[in-house]
Amino acid sequence: MLRTLAHRRALLPLALVGLLAATGLAACSSDGSVDAKVVRVVDGDTFEAEYGGQTKTVRLLNVDTPETKHPNKIVECQGPEATRFLEEKLPPGKTVKLRFDQEGTDKYNRVLAATFLGDELVNASIARAGLGVAISIAPNTKYYEQVKAAQDEARARKVGLFQDNLACSPAAVAEEQLATLSAAPTDPEASASSKDITAAAGALLTAVTAARSGESALKDARDAVIIAAIGADGLNDATGRLTRALAAADDRHDALVKRASSVKADEDKRAAQAAAEAKRRAEEAKAKAAAEAKRKAEEAAAKAATEAARRAQEEARARAEAAPTYSAPGNVAPPAQNSYPGYYGPRCYAPGGRTWTPCPEKAPGYGQAPTATNPYPGYVGPRCYAPGGKSWTPCPEKGRR
């Protein structure tokens, strides 16, 4: 047994030589460590270092920090802080000592190492700041206990991932998104228009969309370092509360959309009825205006006709009143009885001048007694007849009436 143990101890240096050769390490010390110069920090648990004439990517052993550069993951809670912490610890040009465990590289060909600044184990310092958690991936477990102890210190001091009210913790993310949902407008009152209801549905949808991104972030956080640090219970509780709130908000949004559609249909119906009523009233008003215009026109025409008849009657009366009459005794024909009441036109006398009839236009004897010849060519004035009515003379002015 002792020979076997001594044999294994003799083979250990040879194994380290083989490991160093496989990882391209050189200038190693008797304990297998190497000195390296920092080139740049990649993230909270990875950096590039130069040694043995080559630049290598070094992944810190037994510690895991939140992601910041993973192509398929979001920037995790406290990831930027972990990166800044390592950048401050390992500025470019800083000399560090790398020590190794049983497997020297991982599947990405990164060198797996513990990094020391003097006696300080940087792997553990990250965990002590609360910016990383201890991990054990066999067979490399050499530094796990040191890192785990540092993590427990951080938990006790409530720093980094373990601090109370951490803004990027699952609980805080859930509360923020729940607050976003709560800030959405309340449902409009019963008398609201379809426009107001649609606006409320849109505002709620915006809040739901924002909260759903938070839900997605929580689901993505299942493999995050913070869950390894604080446990999955908090995540499950936060995710459950947010998922239930989103389901209720989705139902409310659907109800608002349906309500807006129903109210819009009623509004359109009322608008169509109002338009039809307005059209009917306009047509009635138009017909009424046309009837009134016709009545006024007919009234004006009737009035004009009445006025024309009155004027014609007045003109006829005036002409009749202007016609001469004869009354001088002995020198005019006896007046003939007017058998045509209301007639004031020219008279055609019968022989003897005692009877007459209305004269047709241009009839013989028009305007004069037919029994008397006209010895006064061109005279058409009043005639004064001699007794018997066989002869006449122009009446003097004073004899006219």
C-alpha positions as CSV (number, residue, x, y, z in Angstrom):
1,M,0.0,0.0,0.0
2,L,2.8,2.4,0.9
3,R,4.6,1.5,-2.3
4,T,1.5,2.3,-4.3
5,L,1.1,5.7,-2.6
6,A,4.7,6.5,-3.1
7,H,4.4,5.4,-6.7
8,R,1.5,7.8,-7.3
9,R,3.3,10.7,-5.7
10,A,6.2,10.0,-8.0
11,L,3.9,10.1,-11.0
12,L,2.2,13.4,-10.0
13,P,4.9,15.7,-11.3
14,L,5.0,13.7,-14.6
15,A,1.2,14.2,-14.9
16,L,1.5,17.9,-14.3
17,V,4.2,18.1,-16.9
18,G,1.9,16.4,-19.4
19,L,-1.0,18.7,-18.4
20,L,1.1,21.8,-18.9
21,A,2.4,20.5,-22.2
22,A,-1.2,19.8,-23.3
23,T,-2.4,23.3,-22.4
24,G,0.6,25.1,-23.9
25,L,1.8,26.3,-20.5
26,A,5.4,27.1,-19.8
27,A,7.6,28.7,-17.2
28,C,5.8,26.7,-14.6
29,S,6.9,26.5,-10.9
30,S,7.5,23.3,-8.9
31,D,3.8,23.3,-7.9
32,G,2.7,23.4,-11.5
33,S,1.5,27.1,-11.4
34,V,2.5,29.6,-14.1
35,D,2.8,33.3,-14.1
36,A,0.7,35.1,-16.8
37,K,0.1,38.7,-17.8
38,V,-3.5,39.9,-18.1
39,V,-4.5,41.0,-21.7
40,R,-8.1,41.9,-21.1
41,V,-11.2,40.9,-19.1
42,V,-14.0,39.2,-21.1
43,D,-16.7,39.0,-18.4
44,G,-17.0,38.3,-14.7
45,D,-15.4,34.8,-14.8
46,T,-13.2,34.9,-18.0
47,F,-10.2,36.8,-19.1
48,E,-7.4,36.6,-21.6
49,A,-3.8,36.2,-20.4
50,E,-0.4,35.9,-22.1
51,Y,2.2,33.3,-21.1
52,G,4.5,30.9,-22.9
53,G,4.5,33.2,-25.9
54,Q,0.7,32.7,-26.5
55,T,-2.5,34.5,-25.5
56,K,-4.9,32.1,-23.8
57,T,-8.6,32.5,-22.7
58,V,-8.7,31.6,-19.0
59,R,-12.0,30.4,-17.3
60,L,-11.9,30.8,-13.5
61,L,-12.4,27.4,-11.7
62,N,-15.3,26.7,-9.4
63,V,-17.1,30.1,-9.8
64,D,-19.9,31.2,-12.1
65,T,-20.9,34.8,-12.7
66,P,-24.0,36.3,-14.4
67,E,-23.8,36.3,-18.2
68,T,-23.1,39.4,-20.2
69,K,-21.7,38.0,-23.5
70,H,-23.6,34.8,-24.1
71,P,-25.1,34.9,-27.7
72,N,-28.3,33.2,-26.6
73,K,-28.9,34.8,-23.2
74,I,-29.9,38.2,-21.9
75,V,-27.5,40.2,-19.8
76,E,-28.1,38.7,-16.4
77,C,-28.7,40.4,-13.1
78,Q,-25.4,41.7,-11.7
79,G,-23.5,40.6,-14.8
80,P,-22.1,44.0,-15.6
81,E,-21.1,44.5,-12.0
82,A,-19.2,41.2,-12.0
83,T,-17.4,42.2,-15.1
84,R,-16.4,45.6,-13.7
85,F,-15.2,43.8,-10.5
86,L,-12.9,41.6,-12.4
87,E,-11.7,44.5,-14.6
88,E,-10.7,46.3,-11.5
89,K,-8.9,43.2,-10.1
90,L,-7.2,42.3,-13.3
91,P,-6.3,45.4,-15.3
92,P,-4.3,44.8,-18.6
93,G,-0.7,44.1,-17.9
94,K,-1.3,42.8,-14.4
95,T,0.8,39.7,-13.5
96,V,-1.2,36.8,-12.0
97,K,-0.4,33.2,-11.0
98,L,-2.5,30.5,-12.5
99,R,-3.0,27.2,-10.8
100,F,-4.8,24.1,-12.2
101,D,-6.8,21.1,-11.3
102,Q,-7.2,17.7,-13.0
103,E,-8.7,18.9,-16.3
104,G,-6.8,21.8,-17.9
105,T,-9.2,22.9,-20.6
106,D,-12.9,22.8,-21.3
107,K,-14.9,22.0,-24.5
108,Y,-14.3,25.6,-25.7
109,N,-10.6,25.1,-25.4
110,R,-10.4,27.6,-22.5
111,V,-7.8,27.1,-19.8
112,L,-9.4,26.2,-16.5
113,A,-7.5,27.8,-13.7
114,A,-7.5,29.4,-10.3
115,T,-6.1,32.9,-10.4
116,F,-4.1,34.4,-7.6
117,L,-2.9,37.9,-6.8
118,G,-0.3,37.0,-4.2
119,D,-2.2,35.0,-1.7
120,E,-5.6,36.2,-2.8
121,L,-7.7,33.7,-4.7
122,V,-9.6,35.9,-7.2
123,N,-12.1,33.1,-7.9
124,A,-13.2,33.4,-4.2
125,S,-13.0,37.2,-4.1
126,I,-15.7,37.4,-6.8
127,A,-18.0,35.1,-4.8
128,R,-17.2,37.1,-1.6
129,A,-18.4,40.3,-3.4
130,G,-21.7,38.5,-4.1
131,L,-21.1,38.6,-7.8
132,G,-20.7,34.9,-8.4
133,V,-21.7,31.5,-7.1
134,A,-19.7,28.4,-6.3
135,I,-19.9,25.5,-8.9
136,S,-18.5,22.0,-8.8
137,I,-17.9,20.3,-12.1
138,A,-16.0,17.0,-11.6
139,P,-13.2,16.3,-11.6
140,N,-12.2,19.9,-11.0
141,T,-13.3,20.5,-7.4
142,K,-10.1,21.6,-5.8
143,Y,-11.2,25.3,-5.1
144,Y,-14.9,24.7,-4.7
145,E,-14.9,24.8,-0.9
146,Q,-13.0,28.1,-0.8
147,V,-15.4,29.7,-3.3
148,K,-18.4,28.3,-1.4
149,A,-17.2,29.7,1.9
150,A,-16.8,33.1,0.2
151,Q,-20.3,32.9,-1.2
152,D,-21.7,32.1,2.2
153,E,-20.0,35.3,3.5
154,A,-21.7,37.3,0.8
155,R,-25.1,35.8,1.6
156,A,-24.6,36.7,5.3
157,R,-23.6,40.2,4.5
158,K,-26.4,40.6,1.9
159,V,-24.2,42.0,-0.9
160,G,-24.3,41.6,-4.6
161,L,-26.8,38.9,-5.7
162,F,-27.9,38.5,-2.1
163,Q,-28.8,42.1,-1.3
164,D,-32.3,43.0,-0.2
165,N,-34.6,44.7,-2.8
166,L,-32.2,43.9,-5.6
167,A,-33.7,45.8,-8.6
168,C,-33.0,43.0,-11.1
169,S,-34.1,40.1,-8.8
170,P,-37.1,38.0,-10.0
171,A,-39.3,39.5,-7.3
172,A,-38.4,43.0,-8.3
173,V,-38.9,42.3,-12.0
174,A,-42.3,40.8,-11.3
175,E,-43.3,43.7,-9.1
176,E,-42.2,46.2,-11.7
177,Q,-44.3,44.5,-14.4
178,L,-47.3,44.1,-12.1
179,A,-47.1,47.8,-11.4
180,T,-47.0,48.5,-15.1
181,L,-50.3,46.5,-15.4
182,S,-51.8,48.3,-12.5
183,A,-51.0,51.6,-14.0
184,A,-53.0,50.8,-17.1
185,P,-56.3,52.9,-17.4
186,T,-59.3,51.5,-15.8
187,D,-62.3,50.3,-17.9
188,P,-64.3,53.3,-19.3
189,E,-67.7,54.0,-17.8
190,A,-70.9,52.5,-19.2
191,S,-71.7,55.6,-21.3
192,A,-68.2,55.8,-22.9
193,S,-67.8,56.0,-26.7
194,S,-66.2,53.3,-28.8
195,K,-63.3,55.7,-29.3
196,D,-62.6,55.9,-25.6
197,I,-63.0,52.2,-25.1
198,T,-60.6,51.4,-28.0
199,A,-58.1,53.9,-26.5
200,A,-58.3,52.1,-23.1
201,A,-57.8,48.7,-24.8
202,G,-54.8,50.1,-26.6
203,A,-53.2,51.4,-23.4
204,L,-53.9,48.1,-21.7
205,L,-52.3,46.2,-24.6
206,T,-49.2,48.4,-24.3
207,A,-48.9,47.6,-20.6
208,V,-49.5,43.9,-21.3
209,T,-46.7,43.9,-23.9
210,A,-44.3,45.5,-21.6
211,A,-45.2,43.1,-18.7
212,R,-44.9,40.1,-21.0
213,S,-41.3,41.0,-21.8
214,G,-40.7,40.9,-18.1
215,E,-42.3,37.5,-17.9
216,S,-40.0,36.3,-20.7
217,A,-37.0,37.7,-18.8
218,L,-38.1,35.7,-15.8
219,K,-38.4,32.5,-17.8
220,D,-35.0,33.1,-19.3
221,A,-33.6,33.5,-15.8
222,R,-34.2,29.9,-14.8
223,D,-30.7,29.1,-15.6
224,A,-29.3,32.4,-14.4
225,V,-26.7,32.7,-11.7
226,I,-29.0,34.7,-9.5
227,I,-31.3,31.6,-9.3
228,A,-28.4,29.5,-8.2
229,A,-27.7,32.1,-5.6
230,I,-31.1,32.8,-4.1
231,G,-33.0,29.6,-5.1
232,A,-35.8,28.9,-7.5
233,D,-38.7,29.5,-5.0
234,G,-38.6,33.2,-5.4
235,L,-38.5,32.9,-9.2
236,N,-41.4,30.5,-9.3
237,D,-43.5,32.8,-7.0
238,A,-42.7,35.9,-9.1
239,T,-43.3,34.2,-12.4
240,G,-46.6,32.7,-11.1
241,R,-47.9,36.0,-9.9
242,L,-47.0,37.8,-13.1
243,T,-48.4,35.0,-15.3
244,R,-51.7,35.1,-13.5
245,A,-51.9,38.9,-13.8
246,L,-51.1,38.8,-17.5
247,A,-53.9,36.2,-18.0
248,A,-56.4,38.5,-16.3
249,A,-55.2,41.5,-18.3
250,D,-55.5,39.5,-21.5
251,D,-59.1,38.6,-20.6
252,R,-59.8,42.3,-19.8
253,H,-58.3,43.4,-23.1
254,D,-60.4,40.9,-25.1
255,A,-63.5,42.2,-23.3
256,L,-62.7,45.8,-24.1
257,V,-62.2,45.0,-27.7
258,K,-65.5,43.2,-27.9
259,R,-67.2,46.0,-26.1
260,A,-65.7,48.6,-28.4
261,S,-67.0,46.7,-31.4
262,S,-70.5,46.4,-30.0
263,V,-70.6,50.1,-29.0
264,K,-69.3,51.1,-32.5
265,A,-72.1,49.1,-34.2
266,D,-74.7,50.9,-32.0
267,E,-73.1,54.2,-32.9
268,D,-73.1,53.5,-36.6
269,K,-76.8,52.4,-36.4
270,R,-77.7,55.6,-34.6
271,A,-75.7,57.7,-37.0
272,A,-77.5,56.0,-40.0
273,Q,-80.9,56.7,-38.4
274,A,-79.9,60.3,-37.7
275,A,-78.8,60.7,-41.3
276,A,-82.0,59.3,-42.6
277,E,-84.1,61.5,-40.3
278,A,-82.1,64.6,-41.4
279,K,-82.6,63.6,-45.0
280,R,-86.4,63.2,-44.4
281,R,-86.6,66.6,-42.7
282,A,-84.6,68.2,-45.4
283,E,-86.9,66.8,-48.1
284,E,-90.0,67.9,-46.1
285,A,-88.6,71.4,-45.7
286,K,-87.8,71.5,-49.4
287,A,-91.3,70.4,-50.4
288,K,-92.8,72.8,-47.9
289,A,-90.7,75.6,-49.4
290,A,-91.7,74.7,-52.9
291,A,-95.4,74.6,-52.0
292,E,-95.1,78.0,-50.2
293,A,-93.3,79.4,-53.2
294,K,-96.1,78.1,-55.5
295,R,-98.8,79.4,-53.2
296,K,-97.2,82.9,-53.2
297,A,-96.8,82.8,-57.0
298,E,-100.4,81.8,-57.5
299,E,-101.5,84.4,-55.0
300,A,-99.4,87.0,-56.7
301,A,-100.8,86.0,-60.1
302,A,-104.4,86.1,-58.8
303,K,-103.7,89.5,-57.3
304,A,-102.2,90.8,-60.5
305,A,-105.2,89.4,-62.5
306,T,-107.6,91.1,-60.1
307,E,-105.7,94.3,-60.3
308,A,-105.6,94.2,-64.1
309,A,-109.4,93.5,-64.2
310,R,-110.0,96.4,-61.8
311,R,-107.8,98.7,-63.9
312,A,-109.6,97.6,-67.1
313,Q,-113.0,98.3,-65.5
314,E,-111.8,101.7,-64.3
315,E,-110.4,102.5,-67.7
316,A,-113.7,101.5,-69.4
317,R,-115.7,103.5,-66.9
318,A,-113.4,106.5,-67.4
319,R,-113.9,106.2,-71.2
320,A,-117.7,105.9,-70.8
321,E,-117.7,108.9,-68.5
322,A,-115.7,110.8,-71.0
323,A,-118.2,110.0,-73.9
324,P,-120.5,113.0,-74.8
325,T,-124.2,113.1,-73.9
326,Y,-126.8,115.5,-75.3
327,S,-129.5,117.2,-73.4
328,A,-130.2,120.5,-75.0
329,P,-134.0,120.7,-75.6
330,G,-135.0,120.9,-79.2
331,N,-131.5,120.5,-80.7
332,V,-130.5,116.9,-79.9
333,A,-132.1,113.6,-80.6
334,P,-134.0,112.3,-77.6
335,P,-131.8,110.1,-75.5
336,A,-132.2,106.5,-76.4
337,Q,-132.9,104.2,-73.5
338,N,-129.8,102.1,-72.6
339,S,-130.8,98.5,-73.0
340,Y,-127.3,97.3,-72.2
341,P,-126.5,98.1,-68.5
342,G,-122.7,98.3,-67.9
343,Y,-122.0,98.9,-71.6
344,Y,-120.1,102.1,-72.3
345,G,-118.8,101.5,-75.8
346,P,-119.8,103.1,-79.2
347,R,-123.6,103.0,-80.0
348,C,-125.1,102.4,-83.4
349,Y,-128.5,104.2,-83.7
350,A,-131.5,103.0,-85.5
351,P,-133.2,105.4,-88.0
352,G,-134.7,108.3,-86.1
353,G,-132.0,108.1,-83.4
354,R,-134.3,106.7,-80.7
355,T,-132.8,103.2,-80.3
356,W,-129.3,101.9,-80.6
357,T,-127.2,98.8,-80.2
358,P,-123.5,98.3,-79.3
359,C,-121.5,99.0,-82.5
360,P,-119.3,96.3,-83.8
361,E,-115.9,97.5,-84.8
362,K,-115.8,99.3,-88.2
363,A,-119.6,98.8,-88.7
364,P,-121.4,101.4,-90.9
365,G,-122.4,104.3,-88.8
366,Y,-119.9,103.5,-86.1
367,G,-120.1,106.2,-83.4
368,Q,-122.9,108.2,-85.0
369,A,-126.6,108.2,-85.7
370,P,-127.2,106.7,-89.1
371,T,-130.1,109.1,-90.0
372,A,-128.0,112.2,-90.1
373,T,-125.6,112.9,-92.9
374,N,-122.3,114.6,-92.0
375,P,-122.1,118.0,-93.7
376,Y,-118.9,118.7,-91.9
377,P,-116.2,116.4,-93.3
378,G,-113.6,115.6,-90.8
379,Y,-115.7,116.5,-87.8
380,V,-116.2,113.7,-85.3
381,G,-117.2,115.7,-82.3
382,P,-120.7,116.0,-80.6
383,R,-123.7,116.7,-82.8
384,C,-126.7,118.8,-82.0
385,Y,-129.7,117.6,-84.0
386,A,-132.5,119.7,-85.4
387,P,-136.1,118.6,-84.4
388,G,-136.9,115.3,-86.0
389,G,-133.2,114.3,-86.0
390,K,-132.8,114.7,-89.7
391,S,-130.0,117.2,-89.6
392,W,-127.3,118.4,-87.1
393,T,-124.6,120.8,-86.4
394,P,-121.5,120.6,-84.2
395,C,-122.5,121.3,-80.7
396,P,-121.1,124.4,-79.0
397,E,-118.8,123.8,-76.1
398,K,-121.4,124.9,-73.6
399,G,-123.9,122.5,-75.0
400,R,-121.7,119.5,-74.2
401,R,-121.9,117.5,-71.1
